[in-house]
Amino acid sequence: MKLFYLLTLALIVSIGSFAQDTTKVEPVINQPVIIGQPDNSSVEKQQSTTKQPVVTGQAEQVSEKKESKFDKSKLYFGGYANMSFGSYTVIGVQPLVGYKLTPKFSIGAKVSYEYIKDKRYLEDYTTSNYGASVFSRLRILPTLYGHVEFSSMSYDLFDSEGNSNRKWVPFLYVGGGYSQRISKNTYLNAQILFDVINSENSPYKDWEPYYSVGIGVGF
């Protein structure tokens, strides 16, 4: 009987020890937390997923600058010598510069100087005229072109008593010309123009043709 009690006591002690071992909790060691310091892996992930700023319009602006850049190859130069003999003699020169907006259409400007000898009065008079003009040209055929020009000239005008009075006289020329190649990039140009304004101070008769012959480079 004593042996039975001893075995029962030993069994109870063993069960108590087993329960204590199974319910024992390991202490948790808290790691120090540094506030404000992000995790390295999170930073790297964020950097890899961050989108780079996209600059819009930069390529288009560069392209527009290239397209709007002045093209020297579209320039052409030349000039005319105009001569008219008679009671009103004119010997003049007209250097010009033009720019091709398209292969067939161009605009330009020129300056003019004329030596004048006027025999329409009792006494002959000599003087000079000068001015400037703007023009446009349209090449219709390889050898033919249309020409429109607005010109303003300063004329030294004489009255019947021989007194002079300098005035600016407007002209609007309409006509065309013939262009003949004489070398790789040089042309001989001859043109005929008519003034449609016919100002009262113009030294020319109404619809009197205006002839000129010259050289063009690049036109």
CYANA upper distance limits for C-alpha pairs under 8 A (distance plus 0.5 A):
  1 MET  CA      5 TYR  CA      7.09
  2 LYS  CA      6 LEU  CA      6.75
  3 LEU  CA      7 LEU  CA      6.79
  4 PHE  CA      8 THR  CA      6.72
  5 TYR  CA      9 LEU  CA      6.64
  6 LEU  CA     10 ALA  CA      6.71
  7 LEU  CA     11 LEU  CA      6.70
  8 THR  CA     12 ILE  CA      6.87
  9 LEU  CA     13 VAL  CA      6.82
 10 ALA  CA     14 SER  CA      6.70
 11 LEU  CA     15 ILE  CA      6.75
 12 ILE  CA     16 GLY  CA      6.77
 13 VAL  CA     17 SER  CA      6.74
 14 SER  CA     18 PHE  CA      6.79
 15 ILE  CA     19 ALA  CA      6.76
 16 GLY  CA     20 GLN  CA      6.72
 17 SER  CA     21 ASP  CA      6.81
 18 PHE  CA     22 THR  CA      6.82
 19 ALA  CA     23 THR  CA      6.75
 20 GLN  CA     24 LYS  CA      6.72
 38 PRO  CA     42 SER  CA      7.41
 38 PRO  CA     43 VAL  CA      7.20
 39 ASP  CA     43 VAL  CA      6.83
 40 ASN  CA     44 GLU  CA      6.66
 41 SER  CA     45 LYS  CA      6.58
 42 SER  CA     46 GLN  CA      6.50
 43 VAL  CA     47 GLN  CA      6.57
 44 GLU  CA     48 SER  CA      6.65
 45 LYS  CA     49 THR  CA      6.73
 46 GLN  CA     50 THR  CA      6.44
 57 GLY  CA     61 GLN  CA      6.53
 58 GLN  CA     62 VAL  CA      6.83
 59 ALA  CA     63 SER  CA      6.66
 60 GLU  CA     64 GLU  CA      6.59
 61 GLN  CA     65 LYS  CA      6.67
 62 VAL  CA     66 LYS  CA      6.80
 63 SER  CA     67 GLU  CA      6.73
 64 GLU  CA     68 SER  CA      6.53
 65 LYS  CA     69 LYS  CA      6.46
 71 ASP  CA     75 LEU  CA      8.15
 74 LYS  CA     99 TYR  CA      6.08
 74 LYS  CA    100 LYS  CA      5.67
 74 LYS  CA    101 LEU  CA      8.23
 75 LEU  CA     97 VAL  CA      7.72
 75 LEU  CA     98 GLY  CA      6.21
 75 LEU  CA     99 TYR  CA      5.05
 75 LEU  CA    100 LYS  CA      6.97
 75 LEU  CA    218 GLY  CA      7.53
 76 TYR  CA     97 VAL  CA      6.39
 76 TYR  CA     98 GLY  CA      5.70
 76 TYR  CA     99 TYR  CA      6.76
 76 TYR  CA    100 LYS  CA      8.42
 76 TYR  CA    216 GLY  CA      7.74
 76 TYR  CA    217 VAL  CA      6.12
 76 TYR  CA    218 GLY  CA      5.06
 76 TYR  CA    219 PHE  CA      6.00
 77 PHE  CA     95 PRO  CA      8.36
 77 PHE  CA     96 LEU  CA      6.42
 77 PHE  CA     97 VAL  CA      5.09
 77 PHE  CA     98 GLY  CA      6.79
 77 PHE  CA    216 GLY  CA      6.26
 77 PHE  CA    217 VAL  CA      5.66
 77 PHE  CA    218 GLY  CA      7.15
 77 PHE  CA    219 PHE  CA      7.96
 78 GLY  CA     95 PRO  CA      6.44
 78 GLY  CA     96 LEU  CA      5.90
 78 GLY  CA     97 VAL  CA      7.00
 78 GLY  CA    214 GLY  CA      7.69
 78 GLY  CA    215 ILE  CA      5.86
 78 GLY  CA    216 GLY  CA      4.55
 78 GLY  CA    217 VAL  CA      6.25
 79 GLY  CA     93 VAL  CA      7.66
 79 GLY  CA     94 GLN  CA      5.69
 79 GLY  CA     95 PRO  CA      4.49
 79 GLY  CA     96 LEU  CA      5.81
 79 GLY  CA    214 GLY  CA      5.93
 79 GLY  CA    215 ILE  CA      6.27
 79 GLY  CA    216 GLY  CA      7.08
 80 TYR  CA     93 VAL  CA      6.18
 80 TYR  CA     94 GLN  CA      5.49
 80 TYR  CA     95 PRO  CA      6.93
 80 TYR  CA    212 SER  CA      6.60
 80 TYR  CA    213 VAL  CA      5.89
 80 TYR  CA    214 GLY  CA      4.47
 80 TYR  CA    215 ILE  CA      7.16
 81 ALA  CA     91 ILE  CA      7.82
 81 ALA  CA     92 GLY  CA      6.09
 81 ALA  CA     93 VAL  CA      5.07
 81 ALA  CA     94 GLN  CA      6.90
 81 ALA  CA    212 SER  CA      6.53
 81 ALA  CA    213 VAL  CA      6.27
 81 ALA  CA    214 GLY  CA      6.45
 82 ASN  CA     90 VAL  CA      7.83
 82 ASN  CA     91 ILE  CA      6.35
 82 ASN  CA     92 GLY  CA      5.62
 82 ASN  CA     93 VAL  CA      6.83
 82 ASN  CA     94 GLN  CA      8.44
 82 ASN  CA    211 TYR  CA      7.06
 82 ASN  CA    212 SER  CA      5.14
 82 ASN  CA    213 VAL  CA      7.06
 83 MET  CA     89 THR  CA      7.98
 83 MET  CA     90 VAL  CA      5.85
 83 MET  CA     91 ILE  CA      5.12
 83 MET  CA     92 GLY  CA      6.95
 83 MET  CA    211 TYR  CA      8.07
 83 MET  CA    212 SER  CA      7.67
 84 SER  CA     88 TYR  CA      7.95
 84 SER  CA     89 THR  CA      5.82
 84 SER  CA     90 VAL  CA      5.45
 84 SER  CA     91 ILE  CA      7.16
 85 PHE  CA     89 THR  CA      4.89
 85 PHE  CA     90 VAL  CA      6.99
 87 SER  CA    117 LYS  CA      8.49
 87 SER  CA    118 ASP  CA      6.57
 87 SER  CA    119 LYS  CA      5.33
 87 SER  CA    120 ARG  CA      6.22
 88 TYR  CA    116 ILE  CA      7.77
 88 TYR  CA    117 LYS  CA      6.58
 88 TYR  CA    118 ASP  CA      5.22
 88 TYR  CA    119 LYS  CA      6.66
 88 TYR  CA    120 ARG  CA      7.58
 88 TYR  CA    203 PRO  CA      8.43
 89 THR  CA    116 ILE  CA      6.24
 89 THR  CA    117 LYS  CA      5.61
 89 THR  CA    118 ASP  CA      6.81
 90 VAL  CA    114 GLU  CA      6.77
 90 VAL  CA    115 TYR  CA      6.26
 90 VAL  CA    116 ILE  CA      5.44
 90 VAL  CA    117 LYS  CA      7.27
 91 ILE  CA    114 GLU  CA      6.05
 91 ILE  CA    115 TYR  CA      5.73
 91 ILE  CA    116 ILE  CA      7.28
 92 GLY  CA    112 SER  CA      7.60
 92 GLY  CA    113 TYR  CA      5.96
 92 GLY  CA    114 GLU  CA      4.47
 92 GLY  CA    115 TYR  CA      6.50
 93 VAL  CA    112 SER  CA      6.44
 93 VAL  CA    113 TYR  CA      6.13
 93 VAL  CA    114 GLU  CA      7.10
 94 GLN  CA    110 LYS  CA      6.84
 94 GLN  CA    111 VAL  CA      6.09
 94 GLN  CA    112 SER  CA      5.03
 94 GLN  CA    113 TYR  CA      7.12
 95 PRO  CA    110 LYS  CA      6.18
 95 PRO  CA    111 VAL  CA      6.55
 95 PRO  CA    112 SER  CA      7.61
 96 LEU  CA    108 GLY  CA      7.69
 96 LEU  CA    109 ALA  CA      6.24
 96 LEU  CA    110 LYS  CA      4.58
 96 LEU  CA    111 VAL  CA      7.21
 97 VAL  CA    108 GLY  CA      6.08
 97 VAL  CA    109 ALA  CA      6.27
 97 VAL  CA    110 LYS  CA      6.91
 98 GLY  CA    106 SER  CA      7.08
 98 GLY  CA    107 ILE  CA      6.04
 98 GLY  CA    108 GLY  CA      4.39
 98 GLY  CA    109 ALA  CA      7.01
 99 TYR  CA    106 SER  CA      5.94
 99 TYR  CA    107 ILE  CA      6.06
 99 TYR  CA    108 GLY  CA      6.53
100 LYS  CA    104 LYS  CA      7.82
100 LYS  CA    105 PHE  CA      6.49
100 LYS  CA    106 SER  CA      4.65
100 LYS  CA    107 ILE  CA      7.14
101 LEU  CA    105 PHE  CA      6.35
101 LEU  CA    106 SER  CA      5.78
101 LEU  CA    107 ILE  CA      7.83
102 THR  CA    106 SER  CA      7.20
104 LYS  CA    137 ARG  CA      8.47
104 LYS  CA    138 LEU  CA      6.14
104 LYS  CA    139 ARG  CA      5.50
104 LYS  CA    140 ILE  CA      8.07
105 PHE  CA    136 SER  CA      7.91
105 PHE  CA    137 ARG  CA      6.25
105 PHE  CA    138 LEU  CA      5.15
105 PHE  CA    139 ARG  CA      7.02
106 SER  CA    136 SER  CA      6.18
106 SER  CA    137 ARG  CA      5.81
106 SER  CA    138 LEU  CA      7.17
107 ILE  CA    134 VAL  CA      8.08
107 ILE  CA    135 PHE  CA      6.24
107 ILE  CA    136 SER  CA      4.79
107 ILE  CA    137 ARG  CA      6.84
108 GLY  CA    134 VAL  CA      6.27
108 GLY  CA    135 PHE  CA      5.87
108 GLY  CA    136 SER  CA      6.82
109 ALA  CA    132 ALA  CA      7.96
109 ALA  CA    133 SER  CA      6.17
109 ALA  CA    134 VAL  CA      4.80
109 ALA  CA    135 PHE  CA      6.55
110 LYS  CA    132 ALA  CA      6.28
110 LYS  CA    133 SER  CA      6.00
110 LYS  CA    134 VAL  CA      7.00
111 VAL  CA    130 TYR  CA      8.15
111 VAL  CA    131 GLY  CA      6.41
111 VAL  CA    132 ALA  CA      4.78
111 VAL  CA    133 SER  CA      6.92
112 SER  CA    130 TYR  CA      5.91
112 SER  CA    131 GLY  CA      5.78
112 SER  CA    132 ALA  CA      6.33
113 TYR  CA    128 SER  CA      7.74
113 TYR  CA    129 ASN  CA      6.32
113 TYR  CA    130 TYR  CA      5.01
113 TYR  CA    131 GLY  CA      7.33
114 GLU  CA    128 SER  CA      5.99
114 GLU  CA    129 ASN  CA      5.55
114 GLU  CA    130 TYR  CA      6.81
115 TYR  CA    126 THR  CA      8.06
115 TYR  CA    127 THR  CA      6.80
115 TYR  CA    128 SER  CA      5.19
115 TYR  CA    129 ASN  CA      7.15
116 ILE  CA    125 TYR  CA      8.49
116 ILE  CA    126 THR  CA      5.94
116 ILE  CA    127 THR  CA      5.72
116 ILE  CA    128 SER  CA      5.99
116 ILE  CA    129 ASN  CA      7.79
117 LYS  CA    124 ASP  CA      7.46
117 LYS  CA    125 TYR  CA      6.18
117 LYS  CA    126 THR  CA      4.93
117 LYS  CA    127 THR  CA      7.18
118 ASP  CA    124 ASP  CA      6.14
118 ASP  CA    125 TYR  CA      5.66
118 ASP  CA    126 THR  CA      6.77
119 LYS  CA    123 GLU  CA      7.41
119 LYS  CA    124 ASP  CA      5.24
119 LYS  CA    125 TYR  CA      7.27
120 ARG  CA    124 ASP  CA      7.81
121 TYR  CA    160 SER  CA      7.07
121 TYR  CA    162 GLY  CA      7.89
123 GLU  CA    162 GLY  CA      8.06
127 THR  CA    156 ASP  CA      7.34
128 SER  CA    155 TYR  CA      7.96
128 SER  CA    156 ASP  CA      7.59
129 ASN  CA    153 MET  CA      7.30
129 ASN  CA    154 SER  CA      6.11
129 ASN  CA    155 TYR  CA      5.59
129 ASN  CA    156 ASP  CA      7.16
130 TYR  CA    153 MET  CA      6.11
130 TYR  CA    154 SER  CA      5.94
130 TYR  CA    155 TYR  CA      7.74
131 GLY  CA    151 SER  CA      7.89
131 GLY  CA    152 SER  CA      6.19
131 GLY  CA    153 MET  CA      4.74
131 GLY  CA    154 SER  CA      6.36
132 ALA  CA    151 SER  CA      6.44
132 ALA  CA    152 SER  CA      6.40
132 ALA  CA    153 MET  CA      7.20
133 SER  CA    149 GLU  CA      7.30
133 SER  CA    150 PHE  CA      6.04
133 SER  CA    151 SER  CA      4.61
133 SER  CA    152 SER  CA      6.78
134 VAL  CA    149 GLU  CA      6.29
134 VAL  CA    150 PHE  CA      6.14
134 VAL  CA    151 SER  CA      7.16
135 PHE  CA    147 HIS  CA      7.65
135 PHE  CA    148 VAL  CA      6.13
135 PHE  CA    149 GLU  CA      4.64
135 PHE  CA    150 PHE  CA      6.86
136 SER  CA    147 HIS  CA      6.51
136 SER  CA    148 VAL  CA      6.04
136 SER  CA    149 GLU  CA      7.04
137 ARG  CA    145 TYR  CA      7.08
137 ARG  CA    146 GLY  CA      6.09
137 ARG  CA    147 HIS  CA      5.25
137 ARG  CA    148 VAL  CA      7.16
138 LEU  CA    145 TYR  CA      5.92
138 LEU  CA    146 GLY  CA      5.65
138 LEU  CA    147 HIS  CA      7.24
139 ARG  CA    143 THR  CA      8.36
139 ARG  CA    144 LEU  CA      6.63
139 ARG  CA    145 TYR  CA      4.61
139 ARG  CA    146 GLY  CA      6.86
140 ILE  CA    144 LEU  CA      6.16
140 ILE  CA    145 TYR  CA      5.60
140 ILE  CA    146 GLY  CA      7.38
141 LEU  CA    145 TYR  CA      7.15
142 PRO  CA    179 SER  CA      8.23
143 THR  CA    178 TYR  CA      6.12
143 THR  CA    179 SER  CA      5.26
143 THR  CA    180 GLN  CA      6.56
144 LEU  CA    176 GLY  CA      7.88
144 LEU  CA    177 GLY  CA      6.41
144 LEU  CA    178 TYR  CA      5.35
144 LEU  CA    179 SER  CA      6.59
145 TYR  CA    176 GLY  CA      6.07
145 TYR  CA    177 GLY  CA      5.99
145 TYR  CA    178 TYR  CA      7.13
145 TYR  CA    179 SER  CA      8.15
146 GLY  CA    175 GLY  CA      6.58
146 GLY  CA    176 GLY  CA      4.69
146 GLY  CA    177 GLY  CA      7.02
147 HIS  CA    173 TYR  CA      8.38
147 HIS  CA    174 VAL  CA      6.52
147 HIS  CA    175 GLY  CA      5.82
147 HIS  CA    176 GLY  CA      5.36
147 HIS  CA    177 GLY  CA      7.76
147 HIS  CA    193 LEU  CA      8.47
148 VAL  CA    172 LEU  CA      7.94
148 VAL  CA    173 TYR  CA      6.20
148 VAL  CA    174 VAL  CA      5.24
148 VAL  CA    175 GLY  CA      7.07
148 VAL  CA    176 GLY  CA      8.49
149 GLU  CA    171 PHE  CA      8.49
149 GLU  CA    172 LEU  CA      6.27
149 GLU  CA    173 TYR  CA      5.52
149 GLU  CA    174 VAL  CA      7.13
150 PHE  CA    170 PRO  CA      8.01
150 PHE  CA    171 PHE  CA      6.29
150 PHE  CA    172 LEU  CA      5.10
150 PHE  CA    173 TYR  CA      6.81
151 SER  CA    170 PRO  CA      6.36
151 SER  CA    171 PHE  CA      5.53
151 SER  CA    172 LEU  CA      6.86
151 SER  CA    173 TYR  CA      8.30
152 SER  CA    168 TRP  CA      6.88
152 SER  CA    169 VAL  CA      6.12
152 SER  CA    170 PRO  CA      5.05
152 SER  CA    171 PHE  CA      6.70
153 MET  CA    168 TRP  CA      5.89
153 MET  CA    169 VAL  CA      5.77
153 MET  CA    170 PRO  CA      7.03
154 SER  CA    166 ARG  CA      7.04
154 SER  CA    167 LYS  CA      5.99
154 SER  CA    168 TRP  CA      4.80
154 SER  CA    169 VAL  CA      6.76
155 TYR  CA    166 ARG  CA      5.87
155 TYR  CA    167 LYS  CA      5.93
155 TYR  CA    168 TRP  CA      6.68
155 TYR  CA    169 VAL  CA      7.41
156 ASP  CA    164 SER  CA      6.54
156 ASP  CA    165 ASN  CA      6.12
156 ASP  CA    166 ARG  CA      4.67
156 ASP  CA    167 LYS  CA      7.07
157 LEU  CA    164 SER  CA      5.67
157 LEU  CA    165 ASN  CA      5.60
157 LEU  CA    166 ARG  CA      6.24
157 LEU  CA    167 LYS  CA      7.70
157 LEU  CA    201 ASN  CA      8.43
158 PHE  CA    162 GLY  CA      6.06
158 PHE  CA    163 ASN  CA      5.81
158 PHE  CA    164 SER  CA      4.72
158 PHE  CA    165 ASN  CA      6.79
159 ASP  CA    163 ASN  CA      5.98
159 ASP  CA    164 SER  CA      7.00
169 VAL  CA    199 SER  CA      7.49
169 VAL  CA    201 ASN  CA      6.90
169 VAL  CA    202 SER  CA      7.01
170 PRO  CA    197 ILE  CA      7.97
170 PRO  CA    199 SER  CA      7.41
171 PHE  CA    195 ASP  CA      6.44
171 PHE  CA    196 VAL  CA      7.85
171 PHE  CA    197 ILE  CA      6.41
171 PHE  CA    198 ASN  CA      7.69
171 PHE  CA    199 SER  CA      7.97
172 LEU  CA    194 PHE  CA      8.41
172 LEU  CA    195 ASP  CA      5.78
172 LEU  CA    196 VAL  CA      6.18
172 LEU  CA    197 ILE  CA      6.35
173 TYR  CA    193 LEU  CA      6.12
173 TYR  CA    194 PHE  CA      5.68
173 TYR  CA    195 ASP  CA      4.99
173 TYR  CA    196 VAL  CA      6.87
174 VAL  CA    193 LEU  CA      5.88
174 VAL  CA    194 PHE  CA      5.89
174 VAL  CA    195 ASP  CA      7.07
174 VAL  CA    196 VAL  CA      7.78
175 GLY  CA    191 GLN  CA      8.01
175 GLY  CA    192 ILE  CA      6.39
175 GLY  CA    193 LEU  CA      4.88
175 GLY  CA    194 PHE  CA      6.69
176 GLY  CA    191 GLN  CA      6.11
176 GLY  CA    192 ILE  CA      6.45
176 GLY  CA    193 LEU  CA      7.07
177 GLY  CA    189 ASN  CA      7.19
177 GLY  CA    190 ALA  CA      5.93
177 GLY  CA    191 GLN  CA      4.27
177 GLY  CA    192 ILE  CA      6.74
178 TYR  CA    189 ASN  CA      6.12
178 TYR  CA    190 ALA  CA      5.80
178 TYR  CA    191 GLN  CA      6.66
179 SER  CA    187 TYR  CA      6.60
179 SER  CA    188 LEU  CA      6.18
179 SER  CA    189 ASN  CA      5.04
179 SER  CA    190 ALA  CA      7.20
180 GLN  CA    187 TYR  CA      5.83
180 GLN  CA    188 LEU  CA      5.63
180 GLN  CA    189 ASN  CA      6.97
181 ARG  CA    185 ASN  CA      7.95
181 ARG  CA    186 THR  CA      6.50
181 ARG  CA    187 TYR  CA      4.83
181 ARG  CA    188 LEU  CA      6.82
182 ILE  CA    186 THR  CA      6.29
182 ILE  CA    187 TYR  CA      5.91
182 ILE  CA    188 LEU  CA      7.08
183 SER  CA    187 TYR  CA      7.49
185 ASN  CA    217 VAL  CA      6.32
185 ASN  CA    218 GLY  CA      5.84
185 ASN  CA    219 PHE  CA      8.25
186 THR  CA    215 ILE  CA      7.69
186 THR  CA    216 GLY  CA      6.28
186 THR  CA    217 VAL  CA      5.08
186 THR  CA    218 GLY  CA      6.81
186 THR  CA    219 PHE  CA      8.17
187 TYR  CA    215 ILE  CA      6.28
187 TYR  CA    216 GLY  CA      5.55
187 TYR  CA    217 VAL  CA      6.82
187 TYR  CA    218 GLY  CA      8.34
187 TYR  CA    219 PHE  CA      7.76
188 LEU  CA    213 VAL  CA      8.16
188 LEU  CA    214 GLY  CA      6.57
188 LEU  CA    215 ILE  CA      5.33
188 LEU  CA    216 GLY  CA      6.86
189 ASN  CA    213 VAL  CA      6.28
189 ASN  CA    214 GLY  CA      5.73
189 ASN  CA    215 ILE  CA      6.29
189 ASN  CA    216 GLY  CA      7.27
190 ALA  CA    211 TYR  CA      8.13
190 ALA  CA    212 SER  CA      6.40
190 ALA  CA    213 VAL  CA      4.89
190 ALA  CA    214 GLY  CA      6.89
191 GLN  CA    211 TYR  CA      6.52
191 GLN  CA    212 SER  CA      6.09
191 GLN  CA    213 VAL  CA      6.99
192 ILE  CA    209 PRO  CA      6.93
192 ILE  CA    210 TYR  CA      6.05
192 ILE  CA    211 TYR  CA      5.22
192 ILE  CA    212 SER  CA      7.13
193 LEU  CA    209 PRO  CA      6.32
193 LEU  CA    210 TYR  CA      5.54
193 LEU  CA    211 TYR  CA      7.10
194 PHE  CA    207 TRP  CA      6.23
194 PHE  CA    208 GLU  CA      7.05
194 PHE  CA    209 PRO  CA      5.73
194 PHE  CA    210 TYR  CA      6.61
195 ASP  CA    206 ASP  CA      8.24
195 ASP  CA    207 TRP  CA      6.59
195 ASP  CA    208 GLU  CA      8.10
195 ASP  CA    209 PRO  CA      8.33
196 VAL  CA    207 TRP  CA      7.59
198 ASN  CA    202 SER  CA      6.96
198 ASN  CA    205 LYS  CA      8.30
198 ASN  CA    206 ASP  CA      6.34
198 ASN  CA    207 TRP  CA      7.95
204 TYR  CA    208 GLU  CA      6.85
